[in-house]
């Protein structure tokens, strides 16, 4: 995609993870106007000679330290109302494993995770962007393997189910979930197990491909 002028468009990234059994999104506490002291999605104006994808990758890497994760363009939103010059926003969304994320320890413009189910009122009408991204993610569960980007290289089927449940916002039947997942050939068993307390050791699995795949 060709680069656009720096003042032509802004890029924002909805960065999802699963933490404490809930789907969460990364927000930035704004330290300047407009919307000083409000929370917002990571984003900014396109740099000179930078493509949209490059801008999204730059923001993702800068906020999480990660680049080898699922990242997809979401939608182009009209310029939100506000005191600044109207600027259309191209939104992306990404999925990250929280255990691999390295958030910058900043005194201002600090980042923090928020449960998607309990977001504050966000700057630039970003709540609508998060809602749109969540719906896209929920739909993609039915025909893709995108959840791979939320999990470590090796995981239990229980961990996998919890990721699906966090995204969908509801519990799933354990037997039916495992039957469907294994029938899709999305994951392969390893020869490793994980011991969790006094419970029976759980088999560890890995994704057959750790890259976007349409079923």
C-alpha positions in Angstrom: 0.0 0.0 0.0 1.5 3.4 -0.9 2.6 5.8 1.7 0.4 8.8 2.5 1.3 12.3 3.7 1.9 12.6 7.4 -1.0 14.9 7.9 -3.4 12.8 5.8 -4.4 10.1 8.2 -3.9 8.7 11.7 -3.4 5.1 12.6 -4.5 3.4 15.8 -4.1 -0.2 17.0 -6.4 -2.2 19.2 -4.1 -4.6 21.1 -5.9 -7.5 22.7 -4.6 -10.0 25.2 -6.1 -12.5 27.7 -5.3 -11.8 31.3 -7.0 -13.0 34.5 -9.4 -15.0 32.3 -10.7 -11.8 30.6 -10.1 -10.3 27.2 -8.2 -7.0 27.8 -7.1 -4.1 25.6 -4.1 -1.9 25.9 -4.8 1.8 26.6 -2.6 4.9 26.9 -3.2 7.6 29.5 -3.0 10.9 27.6 -0.7 13.6 29.0 -1.6 16.4 26.7 -4.5 18.0 24.9 -6.8 17.1 23.3 -8.4 14.8 25.9 -5.6 15.3 28.5 -5.9 12.8 31.4 -8.2 10.5 29.3 -7.4 7.0 28.2 -7.1 6.2 24.5 -5.9 3.5 22.1 -2.3 3.7 21.0 -2.0 5.7 17.8 -0.6 8.7 16.0 -0.2 10.3 12.6 1.5 8.6 9.7 5.1 9.5 9.3 6.5 10.8 6.0 7.1 8.0 3.5 5.5 5.5 5.9 2.8 3.0 4.8 -0.3 2.3 6.9 1.0 -1.2 7.7 4.4 0.2 8.7 2.8 2.7 11.0 0.7 0.0 12.7 3.7 -2.2 13.1 5.7 0.7 14.6 3.0 1.4 17.2 2.6 -2.3 18.1 6.4 -2.8 18.5 6.8 0.4 20.5 4.0 -0.4 23.0 4.6 -4.1 23.4 8.1 -5.0 22.2 6.5 -7.5 19.8 6.3 -7.8 16.0 5.8 -11.5 15.2 2.1 -11.5 16.2 -1.3 -11.3 14.5 -1.9 -7.8 13.1 -4.7 -7.0 10.7 -6.2 -3.8 9.3 -9.7 -3.3 10.7 -11.6 -0.3 9.3 -11.2 3.3 8.4 -13.2 5.5 10.7 -14.4 9.1 9.9 -12.6 11.8 11.7 -14.0 12.0 15.3 -15.3 15.4 16.5 -12.8 17.5 18.5 -10.7 20.6 18.8 -8.0 19.5 16.3 -8.0 19.3 12.5 -10.3 16.4 11.4 -8.2 13.4 10.6 -9.5 10.0 9.3 -8.3 7.1 11.4 -7.3 3.7 10.0 -7.6 1.1 12.8 -5.8 -2.1 13.1 -6.1 -4.9 15.7 -3.5 -7.2 17.1 -3.4 -10.2 19.4 -0.6 -10.7 21.9 0.4 -13.2 24.6 0.7 -11.0 27.7 3.6 -13.1 29.1 5.7 -11.9 26.1 4.7 -8.2 26.3 7.1 -5.6 27.7 5.2 -2.4 28.4 7.3 0.7 28.6 7.6 2.2 32.2 6.7 5.8 31.4 5.9 8.5 33.8 3.6 10.1 31.3 1.6 8.6 28.4 1.7 5.4 30.5 0.2 2.2 29.2 -2.1 -0.2 31.0 -4.4 -3.1 30.4 -8.2 -2.7 30.8 -10.8 -5.5 30.6 -12.9 -5.0 27.5 -16.0 -5.5 29.5 -15.3 -2.6 31.8 -13.7 0.2 29.7 -13.8 3.9 30.8 -15.0 6.5 28.3 -12.2 6.8 25.8 -10.8 9.8 23.9 -11.5 10.1 20.2 -14.6 7.9 20.4 -12.2 4.9 20.8 -14.9 2.8 22.5 -16.6 2.3 19.1 -13.3 1.2 17.6 -12.8 -1.4 20.4 -16.3 -2.7 19.9 -15.8 -3.0 16.2 -12.5 -4.9 16.7 -14.1 -7.2 19.3 -16.9 -8.2 16.8 -14.3 -8.8 14.1 -12.3 -11.0 16.4 -15.3 -13.0 17.6 -16.3 -13.6 14.0 -12.8 -14.8 13.0 -12.9 -17.5 15.7 -15.3 -19.5 13.5 -13.1 -19.6 10.4 -9.5 -18.9 11.4 -6.7 -19.8 13.8 -6.0 -16.2 15.0 -6.1 -17.3 18.7 -2.6 -18.7 18.2 -1.3 -15.2 18.8 -2.7 -15.1 22.3 -1.0 -18.3 23.6 2.5 -19.4 24.3 4.2 -21.9 22.0 2.9 -24.9 24.1 -0.4 -24.8 25.9 -3.1 -27.1 27.3 -6.5 -27.5 25.7 -7.9 -25.9 28.9 -5.8 -22.7 28.2 -7.0 -22.7 24.6 -10.6 -23.0 25.7 -10.2 -20.2 28.2 -8.9 -17.9 25.4 -12.0 -18.7 23.3 -14.3 -18.1 26.3 -12.6 -14.8 27.1 -13.1 -13.6 23.5 -16.7 -14.8 23.3 -17.6 -13.7 26.8 -19.3 -17.0 27.7 -18.5 -20.5 28.8 -18.2 -23.4 26.4 -18.9 -27.1 26.8 -15.6 -28.8 27.4 -16.3 -32.0 25.5 -17.8 -30.3 22.5 -15.0 -27.7 22.4 -12.2 -30.3 22.4 -14.0 -32.4 19.8 -14.3 -29.5 17.4 -10.8 -28.2 17.9 -9.2 -31.5 17.4 -11.3 -32.2 14.3 -10.0 -29.0 12.6 -6.3 -30.1 12.8 -5.5 -26.7 14.3 -3.3 -28.1 17.0 -0.9 -31.0 17.4 -0.1 -32.9 20.6 3.4 -32.8 22.0 5.2 -35.3 24.2 5.1 -32.9 27.1 2.7 -32.6 30.0 2.0 -29.9 32.6 1.4 -30.7 36.2 -1.1 -28.4 37.9 -1.3 -29.1 41.6 -2.9 -32.4 42.5 -4.7 -32.7 39.2 -3.8 -35.2 36.5 -1.0 -34.0 34.3 -2.4 -32.2 31.2 -1.1 -32.8 27.7 0.6 -29.9 26.0 -0.3 -28.9 22.5 1.0 -26.5 19.9 -0.5 -24.9 16.8 0.1 -26.7 13.5 0.9 -23.2 12.1 1.7 -20.1 14.1 0.6 -17.8 11.3 -2.8 -16.6 10.1 -4.8 -19.5 8.6 -8.3 -19.6 7.1 -10.2 -22.9 7.8 
